[in-house]
Amino acid sequence: MIKILAIILAVGGAISLIMGIMGIFGSMAVGVSPWALAILGFIFFLSGTGMLKSRKDTDVIKAENNK
């Protein structure tokens, strides 16, 4: 379950970061501030990739506790 959330955060952050960068350089019109999209996308992308690298999945934790 944690891995699924991490993948969603990483993919959503990457999409938001790309849209924000494209909005900053003027090639895409977005309804909100492109700087806000870029900053939030960067934060979500880093948190998603960090969770993917460091967190164990809940199934693995349950299996370790049952030993």
C-alpha positions in Angstrom: 0.0 0.0 0.0 2.9 2.4 0.8 4.5 1.6 -2.6 1.3 2.5 -4.4 1.0 5.8 -2.6 4.7 6.5 -3.4 4.2 5.7 -7.1 1.1 8.0 -7.2 3.1 10.8 -5.6 6.1 10.4 -7.9 4.0 10.3 -11.1 1.7 13.1 -10.0 4.7 15.2 -8.9 6.5 14.6 -12.3 3.4 15.6 -14.2 2.9 18.8 -12.1 6.6 19.6 -12.4 6.6 19.3 -16.2 3.4 21.4 -16.4 4.9 24.0 -14.1 8.2 24.2 -16.0 6.3 24.5 -19.4 4.1 27.2 -17.9 7.1 29.2 -16.6 8.7 29.2 -20.0 5.5 30.2 -21.7 4.7 27.2 -23.9 1.6 26.1 -21.9 -1.2 28.1 -20.3 -2.3 26.7 -17.0 -5.2 28.1 -14.8 -2.9 28.4 -11.7 0.5 29.9 -11.1 3.1 27.9 -12.9 5.6 28.5 -10.1 3.2 26.9 -7.6 2.9 23.9 -9.9 6.6 23.6 -10.3 7.3 23.9 -6.6 4.6 21.5 -5.5 5.5 19.1 -8.3 9.1 19.1 -7.1 8.1 18.4 -3.5 5.7 15.6 -4.4 8.2 14.0 -6.8 11.0 14.0 -4.2 8.7 12.7 -1.5 7.4 9.9 -3.8 10.9 8.8 -4.8 12.1 9.0 -1.2 9.3 6.8 -0.1 10.0 4.3 -2.9 13.7 4.1 -1.9 13.3 3.9 1.9 10.0 2.4 2.9 9.1 -1.2 3.2 5.7 -2.2 1.9 3.0 -3.2 4.4 3.0 -6.8 3.1 6.7 -7.2 3.9 6.2 -5.7 7.4 3.4 -8.2 8.1 5.5 -11.1 6.9 8.4 -10.1 9.1 6.2 -9.8 12.1 4.7 -13.2 11.6 8.1 -14.9 11.7 
